[in-house]
Amino acid sequence: MKVVSVSSSPDLCSEAGWYGFDVCISEPMTEASVLALKSLGHLVYLSSLKKPFFVLKSESVFIKGTVGSLSFRIGLPSDDLAQATHYACIVAGYN
Amino acid sequence: MIWLNNAATTYPKPQAVRDFVKASIDQMPVSDGRSSLQGKAELEDARCIAASFFGARKAGQIHFLSGATEAANLIISGLGIGKPPVLATSLEHNCILRPLFSRLDESQIGIVHPGSSGRVRPSELSSFAGAKFFFLNHSSNVTGAVQDAKGLFAEAHRLGMACILDFSQTAGTFPVDLEDIGADIAFCACHKALLGIPGCALLYLRDSSLVKPSFFGGTGEHGDVLDMRNSGVFEVGTMNQTAVSALACGMRFIQETGAEKVFDSVSSKVMHIKMELSGLSRIRLASPLEGPCSNAVSFVLDGISPSDAAFILRDSYQIIVRSGFMCAPLAMKDMGLVEGAVRVSPSYLTSDSEIQSFIDAMKDISRSLE
């Protein structure tokens, strides 16, 4: 799986205190790639939803999205596109 | 997509509003008295409808501005607030809180908090005797609880305060009679339940001498007068005629439908949502079940943040709600909601099936958190 794009999220308000980045990927997120995120922080995975939701949180990043989707969101404490791209590539590597 | 963020902006708009706005771009420009009589007539028509709708004695007590934030800033800068402290509730929106805290020392601002019902008791005001101005949000954009504005203003007047009402959330969802309530000054946004479009707010001044104008410019009248400080004129520059006339269309829609019917419909949808949410595990309502309310219902979920819940609703169920602090930081602090809340808000034009889709989604989410 490849990272297609990483861009600043226009949805500023809902992620108060964080800088959001929207990541597009070439293949849908899988459950395996979500579960692999555990190594990065605290993972909440709601597997029984019709589109299983995940959110990974640590002091330095959050990553959230749904299984089967071609995108996910990254949040950082600073407006750092390079760092967001770094995390996007890590997630893509798990997929 | 299902839009359940109507406490922010209503969507969809009535057909008459949509038709008017679409047609307005093709019309020859009009403005308030300067380039056509039609523009003047439409403006005065909107003023008369608004006066009648909100119990103003005279149409001239109604002024149109570009938004509630402009109105709030104009009021606060024009009141001549000096040393005496002002009083505001913790339920105020940032359109009031930020101008107050940006213009005054914190020591000059008294904050009165609501009780567990989400409402401020008139008896609480006596602790703030000495304040000259009292700012009241008629209905919190977080909890939706409607305040006893008449009782609070009677007590505030007894204590010598001038009373300023933000009725952005009740305008179009709840009966508002500004004269009966005893508001000295009031303002509301017009793109919410009044069904207009962004770019228009309504300012009510019981007496225009209460507030000094702080914006000056062309008015189309008395063009040779340069000093306008005591003019009592608040509508300056090119009027957003489309937004004002769209507001008139929205208010006419409510009047023709029947205001009582509109208010009852919104209230019944809100109560239905609250009853359903209150029966779900891992969900805690931040809005009161009892008492009069506008269309905002807020809640939090055990196990996921408000922004995560909003993300799930949008991404998985195509439902748009509001999440976060909702520009009401003191209200959130009162309730101990460190990450804010999720707010769902229907309008008169929200269908029953859209509300059912939301309830079904919340049942799914609730189950997944168990």
Interface residues (C-beta under 8 A of the other chain):
Chain A: C13 S14 E15 A16 V44 L46 S47 S48 L49 K50 K51 F53 V55 K64 G65 T66 S69 R73
Chain B: G303 I304 S305 P306 S307 D308 A310 F311 I312 D315 S316 S323 G324 F325 G340 D364 I365 R367 S368 L369
